Amino acid sequence: MQPVDFTSISTDPLELPLFRSKELRADVLRLDRMHPQVSGNKWFKLQYYLDTAIREGSNTLVTFGGAWSNHILATAAACRMQQLRCAGIIRGEEPARLSHTLAAARQLGMELYFISREAYRAKFIPGALREPGCLLVPEGGYGPPGAAGAATILQYCNVDAYTHFCCAGGTGTMAAGLLQAAPPGTTVSVISVLKNHHGLEKDIRHLCPQASARLQVVHGYHFGGYAKHPPELLACMNDWFRQTSIPADIVYTGKLFSAVLALAQEDFFPPGSRLLLLHSGGLQGNDSLRKGTLIF
Ligand SMILES: *Cc1c(COP(=O)(O)O)cnc(C)c1O
């Protein structure tokens, strides 16, 4: 498979009249360019789990996710590259036809275990995966190693050039890593992609108790809830692409970019702010859409 290419990560300036009129500058950190399948932030969140598995001699990485999970596919790819066995515990019964994501994960060698939604909620682990040698990675890579891995993302930009680091938040692991790495006096602005996910701020702070930067969690840009993608969101993503030539995904970065535009419009960011928007990848999930829905 194609290797991950860190040299392709760039910071692309956004030349939008809205930002100019509000005296804002904004760049996008393009983690989506590292690899077509391996979601940018997932790769970073996994790196220390992989190191632990190798160091401790675990032979199998075990993790959890849904049918379109970026985390599942990134885990499958990362394990393939490290020649580690891996298993995915998948929410819901096995469908007659696998999603693109699961088919690609299986192709990369991941063993898939389908469990009911109830069992999934209860974090049930099939007996075969409770053997010694199996290392469990929490869903989304949430945990101190995940945050420490995400902190290394900011090595790919000049951190001192920004006042605000803006990212999408699911489990909050990436946001916690950014908080660890962002210089004092800067702000990490997190757009929650889940509806009423009021525990997000606590989950982030739990992974970063001595946050040197300020944390701002923004609710209200979930577009109906996790993975919901009403026509307004799709229109916004197409519009964004027309203006910036940057593709977004329906679950995370589409919501991030829409939110940042709306927040800029409402003067949420003080004039003179310099924003770094994290394009955390995830484009493979757009394969769940009907062809032609997006213009990119
Ligand atoms: C998983 C994911 C996120 C959210 O990361 P968390 O660390 O769970 O908050 C953001 N963007 C993309 C593209 C993702 O795949």
Ligand as a Chemical Component Dictionary entry (heavy atoms), coordinates in Angstrom:
data_LIG
# 
_chem_comp.id                   LIG 
_chem_comp.type                 NON-POLYMER 
_chem_comp.pdbx_formal_charge   0 
_chem_comp.three_letter_code    LIG 
# 
loop_
_chem_comp_atom.comp_id 
_chem_comp_atom.atom_id 
_chem_comp_atom.alt_atom_id 
_chem_comp_atom.type_symbol 
_chem_comp_atom.charge 
_chem_comp_atom.model_Cartn_x 
_chem_comp_atom.model_Cartn_y 
_chem_comp_atom.model_Cartn_z 
_chem_comp_atom.pdbx_ordinal 
LIG C1 C1 C 0 -11.861 11.190 14.277 1  
LIG C2 C2 C 0 -11.779 12.473 13.548 2  
LIG C3 C3 C 0 -11.885 13.711 14.215 3  
LIG C4 C4 C 0 -12.160 13.815 15.682 4  
LIG O1 O1 O 0 -11.067 13.483 16.485 5  
LIG P1 P1 P 0 -11.244 13.254 18.037 6  
LIG O2 O2 O 0 -9.849  13.110 18.502 7  
LIG O3 O3 O 0 -12.043 11.997 18.224 8  
LIG O4 O4 O 0 -11.953 14.427 18.614 9  
LIG C5 C5 C 0 -11.761 14.863 13.472 10 
LIG N1 N1 N 0 -11.566 14.808 12.138 11 
LIG C6 C6 C 0 -11.474 13.658 11.470 12 
LIG C7 C7 C 0 -11.295 13.693 10.001 13 
LIG C8 C8 C 0 -11.579 12.449 12.137 14 
LIG O5 O5 O 0 -11.498 11.299 11.450 15 
# 
loop_
_chem_comp_bond.comp_id 
_chem_comp_bond.atom_id_1 
_chem_comp_bond.atom_id_2 
_chem_comp_bond.value_order 
_chem_comp_bond.pdbx_ordinal 
LIG C1 C2 SING 1  
LIG C2 C3 SING 2  
LIG C2 C8 DOUB 3  
LIG C3 C4 SING 4  
LIG C3 C5 DOUB 5  
LIG C4 O1 SING 6  
LIG O1 P1 SING 7  
LIG P1 O2 DOUB 8  
LIG P1 O3 SING 9  
LIG P1 O4 SING 10 
LIG C5 N1 SING 11 
LIG N1 C6 DOUB 12 
LIG C6 C7 SING 13 
LIG C6 C8 SING 14 
LIG C8 O5 SING 15 
# 
